[in-house]
């Protein structure tokens, strides 16, 4: 797998659980805009295009979700 930062792993995990940018922001104590940007960057880095691909990637690398 492509190496991810600690924050990217957090965003990946929460996105894979289906959390919105606002919910992710609340969990991590950041703004929704920052959460959205982290998710966009993560998706670009991993060449993912939607929430289903995020969840599938998380499962594929063995990231516990839920």
HELIX and SHEET records of a PDB file:
HELIX    1   1 UNK A    6  UNK A   16  1                                  11    
HELIX    2   2 UNK A   21  UNK A   28  1                                   8    
HELIX    3   3 UNK A   32  UNK A   46  1                                  15    
HELIX    4   4 UNK A   51  UNK A   60  1                                  10    
END                                                                             
